Amino acid sequence: AFELLSKGRELKGGVKKGLGGVLLGEKAEERAQEYLSYGAQKVYLSQDPLLREFHADIYAQALHQAMEASNADTLLLASTKRGKEVAPRVAQRVGCGCITEAIGLGAMDGKLIAKRYALGGNTVATERVKSPKEVIAVVPKTFEANPVEKGEGELIHLDLWLDEPRLRVVERRAKGGETAKIEDAETLICVGRG
């Protein structure tokens, strides 16, 4: 999030937009000041009990409602396992375009553009979402996280209306099993694309 806030600060003049952050789940209130220290003008937060466990549908609902409350046109997420699960769900709820696996962001003609690998990674494509709103998931560690000297802004508590999760965690267990040394294996079976 701090990388995206830092890049957002850099781009906000070119796309003529404000810059906000969203914090969901436990300890959101405690971490809000960190978001302000990376340039967020407003931080929207919720510690709703339904956000304690990660459920992609619930987080998509929460981010959709945060976009509506903030009147945001663009949502930037980390393109992690969870981010790639949530991004298209938010885009579907908002009714907008979605780009995942972005490796760069820029501004062109007042709109945000994203760069991502194409054709099996042999080339880099520059893409722009044509809908008025957009969701873009950016590969982690793409940008540097640079704090501002004086982070000031507004904290806004969200009243979210979230559905109960469709799944319920019954039990958590540590992974069991033994590890094996590849060096000691008599036969290795390797599967892949290359």
N, C-alpha and C positions, 0 to 999 in steps of 0.2 A: 504494500500500500504506500509506503514512503517513497519508493521509486516512482510510482505513478503520480503521486502528489507533486514530486519534484519536476517531473516531465510536464505535468499539467500546468504548473506555474510558468514554465517556459513557453507553453503553447497558448495559454489563455488569451493573450493579446491577439494572436493570429486568427483565433476562432471566435473572438469577442464573447467569451463566456466567463462566468464566475467559477470558483473552484471550491468544491466541498468534499467531505469524506463521510463514509457511513461505517459505523461500528455496531456490530450485532453480537449478542450473547453476553455471557458472564464477564464481569470486569470491564465492560464497555466504558463505563463512566470513568474508571481509573486511567484508561489509556487515551481518553479524548484529548488531553493536553498535548500528547505526542503528535497527534494529527495536526493540531494547530501549529506546532513547532516546525512542520514541514510545509506550511503554506496554505492549509485549508482555511477558507474564510468562514465556513460553517461546517460543523460536524453534527450529523444526524445520528442519534444513537437509540438503541433499545436493548433492554435486558429482559425481554419477555421470556418467561420460563420455557416456552416451546423452542427457543433458540439455543438451549443448553446442549442438545445433541444435534449433530449435523444431519439434516434431511434436505436434500436438494430442492424439493418442492416448497418447503417452508421458507428456506432462505430466498428462493426466487420470489415468493410472495412478498417477503419483507423488503427485498431490494426494489421490487416493482412499486410498492407503497412508498418507499423512500424517494424514488424518482418522481412520483406524483407529488409528494409533499414538498419537494425542493424545486419542482418545475424544471428538472434537469432534462437536457436533450441527449446527453451522452453519459454512459456508464462504462468506466474502465475497471476491469478486473484482472487479477493475476491468472494466467493461463495454466494453472495447476490442475491436478486431477479434479479437485472440487470446483475450481473456476470454470473448467470446460464442461462440467456437468450443469452448473447453474446458469452460465451465460446464455445458452440458447433458450432456456426456460424463461428467463427474464425477457428476452427479446420476443418470444412468442406471446407473453402476457402483454407487453407494451405494443406489439404489432409493428415491430421494426426489424431492420437488418442486424446481422450479427457477424462479427469477424473473430475467429479464434486463432491462436498461435501467431499473433502479430510479433514481429521482431523489430519494429520501428514505428514511430508516430511522427506526423508532421502536419502542417497546415497548408492548404492550397485553396485559394479563392474563398477564404472564410470558412472552409469545411475541413474537418479532420480527415487525414488520409492515413492508412496503415500499410506497412510493408510486411510481407510474409513470404516464406519459401513456397515455390510452386514447381510443378513438374518434377517431383521427387527430390526437391532440394537443389536442382540444377540451375535455377534462376530465382530471382526475387521479383515478386509482383507487387505493384502499388495498387491498393484497392480503396474505394470510397463507398460508403453506404449512402444510398440515394434517398432513403426514407428520412423524414424530419428528425427522428430520434434514432439512436444507435447504441449498440452494446459491443464493446471491443475487449477481448481477453488478450493480454500481453504476456509473452514468455517472461518468467521471472529472471532477474539479474540482467535485463536488457538496458536499464538506465541506472545511473548513480542516484543514490538517495542523498540529497543535500538539504540540510535543515536551514531555516531562515534565521536571521539574527534575533528578531523579535516576533514570536508567533502569537498573534492575537486573533480572536475570532469569537464566534457565537456557538454555543452548544444548544442543540434543539432535540428535545426528547420526543420520540415518535410514539404515538398510540397506534399500535398495529392490530389488525384483525386477521389473525392467522387460523387456518384450519388445523385440526388435529392431524398429526402425522399418520400416514397410511401404514407405516411400519412401526413396530415397537421392539426395542432392544430388550431381550429377555435376560441375557447373560453375556458377560465378557470373559474371555479366557486368554491367557498368554499362549503364544504359539508353542506348540509342543514339537517333539521330534528331535532327532539328532542331526548334526551337521556332518557332511562327508567331505573329505579332501579330494579334490579333483585329481591331484597328483597320484593318489592311490587307486583310482578307478581303473578297472581292467578295460572297460569299454565306455566311450562317451558318445552320446547321441545329441547332436546339435541341430536345432531347427531355427530357421530365420529366412529373411527375404534375400539375402545376398550370398 
